[in-house]
Amino acid sequence: MTFSRKKVFDNLPISYWIDSITPSTYPSLEDNIKIDIAIIGGGLAGIQIAYQLSKENLNIAIFEANNIGHGASGYTTAKITSQHNIIYSKIREQLGEELAQQYASANEIAIHEIKRIVEENNIECDYTTQSSYVYAQEEKNLQKIHDEVKAATSLGIEASFVEDIPFPIAIKGALRFDNQSQFHPLKYLTSLAKIISEKGVNIYEKTRIIDVEEENNNYILTTNNGKKIRAEKVIISSHYPFYNKHGLYFSRIYASRAYIIAIKAKEKYPGGMYINAEEPARSLRYVNTPSGELILVVGDEHKTGQGEDMNKHYNALIDFAKDIFTIEDIPYRWSTQDCMTLDDLPYIGYYTANTPNLLVATGFQKWGMTNSTVASIILKDLILKGNSPWQDVYNPSRKTIAASTKKFITVNADVAKHLIKGKFESLDKEIDIQNGEAQVVEIDGNRVGAYKDDRGKVHFVNTTCTHMGCELNWNNAEKSWDCPCHGSRFSHKGQILEGPAVRPLNFTEDTNTIEKLFKEDF
């Protein structure tokens, strides 16, 4: 059997995880309510946080803008591993032994916690134990592998050095972590959601929180349909924090996209999870499905909203896979978005040092399976006991972030550059696109995004991001308008695909009313 790239790109991307489950049907919030704890975000972090707290006598509700698990959790590679590329030698060198031990202990315990939850609740989620590898192809990275083996071992992780991996890839050496695992993230998440719902946790879907206000030591949340929630405590686990009044998270996080192809190959996959130490990143794992084995080939990351032809990233993964496997088909492709922090460590804890009733879980980098579980344990401990043994390394207000001043300047200079570029770039005044294409044009002095669908109908949006005013760029692989500053993404009709934006883009299909795109009440 042969495959063609045209076939791969015929349809919009969809993840295997989302395509292989029945969507949930939890209700939207239709009334004003008063609760103890509001959890914003129904992904792995939010659902697991609620699970950890569900044994307490607390009135808890989860608010999800889409369907649960259909954000970052539905597009992950789902590696349950404490091996986060080269991390432990870096933490130990920059932050010291104590914080490195906290990070190692937290992620090792997270692996065991997921396994415990799966076994205790008899969750069918394709959970299997695997070894995890980081391999070096260049001599300059071999010492990093040796240093990481030494650091991880000293922190109690079952790590070792190996000379080969079971693929036709020339390597200098590799780091192996044993007793790691993988699973189907949405089978796990939806099962947990059912469990917590039966325990009294209310889950509201299609309920986007658009505003947070402090009032008399409580918080008032406002939904997209105007309903009000009064909560004593609020946990923001919505991937990229949308709340800008405290914490300046928009200046401390940037969004990165990576790409995934799921291939059927002639060769049987040898087991294990793999990632290289070089750039561009290349990651491998497999999935057993009812129709046979799929191999996930992952990598080619870049900042969200930056770049021109996004399909080139899928092509790069196809070329990489062809060097290793005999590809018979590529039934799935998708991309994923990660929140990256200044020092490569998540922000889990109090939103700021002065907000004891407002907490956050974000910045998981590319390791959301264990870090979302870590978040559930830390936040449970902070809420119930006021402290956690891992709180220092994950503290969103940690003093060690100051060591990342150079990266802070670089990240925010990039935001400024794209903000200015979008406002002043020269634009075409005539629309010249084929079906399935988009173009940014100038109409009546305004920057307008035009997309022509498969029927030849043109859809116009105001391309100014509703988060902080950056100008959006077209993503031809996902058919979306993406923000190069903070990673918000919108459909061709202006609906929000990913935050931190909480308001859709103004939209019209009528060139005669194009001016309405730029009116606040459109």
N, C-alpha and C positions, 0 to 999 in steps of 0.2 A: 504494500500500500504506500502511496505517496501523499504528500500534503503540499498545499500551496500557501504562500503568505497571504494571498488575496482571501482565501477562505478564512484564515485566522482573523483578518480585519473586517470581514463582512458585517459582523454584528457588534453591538456595544459590549464592552467587557462585563463579565459577571463572575463572581467568585464561585468556586465549587461549593464552599461552605453554605452560602446563601441559597444556591440552586438545589441543594440536596436536603433541605428541611422544609417543613410546612410553616409559613409565616405565622407569627403569634397574632392574637386578636384581643389584646387587652384594651379596655375602653379609654377614651379621652376624658380629661377632667371637664366636667360640666357644671360644677358648683364651687363656690368658695369653701375652703376647708381650713381647719386648724389642726396641726400635727406637732409631734415632738421633733422628728428629724426628716428633713427633705433631702433626698439624694437626686441631684441633677445629672442625668446621664444613665442610660440603661445598657451599658456595655459590660464587659467582664469585670471592670472595677466596681461599677455601681451595683451590679447584681451580687457580687461576692461580698461587698461591704454590707449590704442588706442581709445576706445570709449570716454573716458573723454576728450581726446585731439582733437577728430575729429571735434568738433565745431569751432576750431581755424583755421586760415589760414596757415596751416602747411603741408608740404609734408612728410608724415609718411609712413613707411613700416615695416611690421612684417616679421621676418625670423624664420621659424619653421623647425627643422631637420626632423620631421616625418610628420604626419597629425596633424592639429590643434586639441588640446584636447586629443591627444593620449599619452601624458606623464602623469605626476602626476594627472592632472585634470580628466583623464579618469579612474582613479583607486581609487578615493576618496570615503568616505562615504557620503559626501555632506550634512553635517549638517551646517546650517546657524545659528550660535549661538555665542553670546558673552560669553558664559559659557565655558571657556577653562580649564576644570577641576578645581583644586584649584590654582588660579592665583592672584586674587585681594588682598587678605590678604598678600600674599607673596610679591607682588610689593610694597604695602604700607609699609610693615615692612622693606624691604631692600632698597627701592629707594625713599620712601616718598609719601605723599598724592598727590602732583602735577602730578608726572609721572603715578601714579595709575589712576588718573582722566583722563589723556590723553588716556591711553589704554582703559579704560571703554568707554569713549565718542566715540573714534574712532570705536570701534567694534559695539557699539549700533547704531551709524549712518550708519555703513556698512550694517546692517540688513535692515534698512529702505531704503537705497540706492538701494539694490538689488530689493526690493519690488517695489520701484518707477520705476526702469528700466523695470521690468517685466510688470507692469500695463501700463506705458506710451507707450510701444512698442507692447503691446498685445502678449507677448511671451508665447507660450504654453510649459511649462516646468515642469508641475506637482507640482507647487509651493503650499505649504500648511503651515499654521501656526501651530506650535506645542509648547508644553512645553518641557524644557530640564532639566534633572536631573543628579546630582552626588550623588550616595548613598554610605554610609559607612557600611561595613559588620563587621568591627572590632571596638571594643570600643576605641582603641587608635586613630582612625581617626574621631571619632564623634566630638571632639572639633574643628578639622579642618573645619568640615562642619559648625558648629556654627560661627566660626570666618569668614568664607567666606560669609555667609549670612549677617553678620554685615558689612563687608567691602563692599560687592556689593551694599547693600542697601544705605550705606552712599555715594556711588558714583553715585546714581541715577538709579540703575538697579532694575527692578521689580523682587525681589528675596524673597524667603520665605523658612522656614523649614517645612518639612513634615515627618511624622513618617512611612509612608508605600509607597510602589510602587506596581503596579498591576501585580506582578509576584510572583511565589512561591520561593522567595529568602528572607532569614532571614536578615534583616538589622537593624542597630541601629538608622538610621535616614537618611534623604536626603535633599539636597539643590535643590530647583526648581526655574528655571528662566522661566517666562511666556513671551509670544509673541516672541518666537523664530520661526525658520522655517526650511524647507527642500525643496529640488527640485531635478530635473534631471539635473545634471551639464552640460552635453553635449548638451542637447536641448537648454539650456540657452546660452552656449558658441557659438554654431554654429549659433544661431539666431543673437547674437550680431555681430559675424563675418560678416554675410550677410549685416547687417545694416551699419557697418563701411566700408565695401567694396563698398557699394553703395554711400557712402559719399566721396570716393576717397582714402581711405587707401588701399595700396597695400599689399596683403598677399601672401607670397611665402612659399610654402611647399617643403619638400624634399630638403631644402636648409640649410645646417649646416654651421654656422660660426665657423671657425677653428682658426682665428687669429684676434687680434685687435692691431692696431698700431696708435700712436699719430703722427699727422703731421700738423703743423701750426694751432694749436687750433681746428683742426678737427680730426676725427678718420677715419682710413681706415680699413674696415672689409674685410676679405678674406673668401670666401666660399669654400666648399669641392670640387667644380669643378673649382676653380681658379678665379672666378669672384670677382670684387672689388666694394665695396660700400663706397662712401665718405659721411660721415654724420657729421653734426654740433654737434649733441647730440646723445648719445647711452644709452639705458636702457637695462641692463642685467636682464632678468626675466626668465632665462632658468632653474629654479629650483635650482640646485647646480651650483654656478658660475664656469665657466671654465677658466676665465681670472686670471692668477696668478701673473702678473707683479706688481700689487698693492693690498693692502688690506689684504693679507695673509688669505683669506677666507678658504683655505684648512686646516688651523690650528684652525679655529674658528667654523667649522661646521662638524658634523658627520651625516652619513646617517643611518636611522633606518627603518626596514621593519616591517609591521604588516599585518595580514591576515584577510580575509573576506570570509565567506560562506553565500550564499543566499539560504534560506530554504523555502520550502512550508510546512506549519504546519496545523494540524487539527484545532487548536485553532485560533480564530480571534485575531489579534494584538490589544491591547488596546489603541494605540496612544502614542505619546511622544517619546523622544530620551533619552537614558540612558547610563551612564558610571559609573563604580565603582571607588572608591578612592584608592583601593588596587592594588597590582600587583600579578599576571599578569592582565593587563587591560582587561575588557570585556565591549563591547559597543553594543547597540541595537538601531535599527530604522527599519521602514518598507517602502516598495515601492509598490505602486499600478501599476500593469502591465496589458496588455490586456489579459493575461492568468491567472490572479488572483494575490493575495497578496504575496509578497516576504518579508521575514524578514532577515535583514542583521545582522549577528553576527560577531563581529569584535574584534581583540585583538592579544595577544601573540607576542608582538614586540621583536625584537633583533637587534643588529647592523648588517647592511648588510654585507654579505660575511662571517659571523661568525656562526658556527654551522655545523652540519653534515647532519642529516635527516630533511629536511625542511618540509616534509609531516607531521611530528609530530605536527606542529603548527595547521594545518588544523584539525587533529584528536582531539586536545585539544578543539578546538571550537565546533566540533561536540559533544563531550562529555558534554560540558557546555550546548549546546542547548538542548540535550536530557533530561537534568534535568528540563527544563522549558517547552518545547513544545513536542508534538507528531509529529515527523518529518515524512513527507510523501515523500519528495524528496529534493534533493540538486542540482538544475539545474545550479548554478553558483558558482564558487570559484575564488578568485584572491587575489593578495597581492599588497600592496601599499608602496611607499617609501616616507619618510619624511626627510626634512633637519632640524636638531636639532641644536640649538645654545647654547652658553655657559651659558647664563642667562635666557633661555626659552623665550626670546623676539625676534621677527624677526629683520632683518636688512633691513630697507627701507629708502632710501635717497641717498646722494652722495656716490659713491663707496669708496672714501676716502675724507678727509677734503680738499685735494688739487686737486680734480678732479671735478670741477663744471659742466662739460659737460658729465660726465660719472656717471650714476646712477644705482642703483641696487634694486631689490626686491627679497628677499630670506629668508630662515629660518623660514617659517611659522609654524613650529612644526607640530601639527596634526590639525591645525585650519585654513586651507587654504581658506575656503569660505569667511569668513569675512576679514581675513588678506590680501587676494589678492585684495579685494575691497578697503580696507584701503590703500593699496599700490597705487591703481589707483588714489585715491584722493590726497594723499601726493605728489606723483611724478608730478601730474598735477600742484599742487600749487607751488612746487619748480621750475618747468620749467617756469610757467607763472608769478609767483609773487616773487619767491626767498625765500619763507618761508611757513611753515605750522604750524597750532596750535598743531599738534601731533608730530612734527619732533624730539623733544628731546628724547622721550621714544623709538622711532624706529631708531634713528640715528645710522648708522653702526659704527661710530667713537666715540660713547658715552663713556664717562669716567667711567661710572658705570660698564662697562665690567671688569674693573680691579678687582672688587670684586669676579670675577669668576676664579681667578688664579688657585685655586685648581682643578677645573674642566678642565681648559686649560691643566694643567700638566697631569691629568688623561687621557684625550682624546688623547693627542699627544704621551703619553707613550704607549698607546694601539696601535696606528699607528706604532710606532717604533717596538713594539714587533712582530706584524704581518708581518712587512717588513722583519725583520731578520729571523723570523721563516720560511717564504716562501723561503728565499734564501738558507737556510742551512738544511732543513728537509731531511731525508732519503727517497728515492723514489724507487718504484719497477722498475725493468728493463724490465719486460715482461707485456704485455697487457692481462688482464684477466677480461673481462667484458661481460655482456649479452646485448642484444638489449635494447636500451633505457637507458643504463648506461654510466657513464664516469669514467675516472681514470687519475690521474696525474702520469706520468712515466718519467724515465730518459732515454733519447735517445742521444747517442753521447755526453754525459756529460751535456745535456741541459734538462731543466724542460719543458715537453710537456704535453698539455692536449689532451686526446683522448676520443672521444665520438662515440659510436656505435649506428647508427640509427635503425629504425624498420626494415630496409631491410638488416641489418648486415654490412653496409658500415661504415668504421671508418673515422672520421674527426679529423684532428690534428690542434691545435692552439698553438701559443706561448702564454703562460699563464702570461707573464709579462704585467701588466696593462699599457696602453699607456698614462695614465695621469701622474703618478709620480713614476712608476716602482714597485709597490707592486705586489706580486704574487697572482693570482686569485684562488678562490675555486669554486668547482662545486656546483650548486644549483639543487638538484634532483627534486624539486617540479616544478620549472619553466624551467628546462632544459637550464640553463644559467651558464656562468662563471662570478662570482661576486667578486668585490674587497672588501677586509675586511678593507681597509684603508679609502677610500673616497667614496665608494658606486657605482663606475662605474659598469655597467653590460653589458655583451656581449652574443650574441647567440652562439650556438655550431659552427657556421661558422665564428665567429669573428666579426659580425656586432654589432654596438653599440646599446644597448637597453636603457641605461640610462647613462647620463654624471656624472661627469664632463669631462670624456675623449672625445676627438674630433677626434681621429683616431682609426680605427678598429684594431683588432688583425690580425697579419699575419696568414695565413690559408693555409692548403694543404690537399689533400686526398691521397697523394702518399708518402709512407714511403721512397721511394728512393730519394725524393727531400726534405726530412725533414729539411736539413740544411738551406733551403731557408726561413724557418720560422724566422731565426735569422739574416736575411739580411734586411737592412733598405728599400731597393728598391723592396722587394717582392710584 
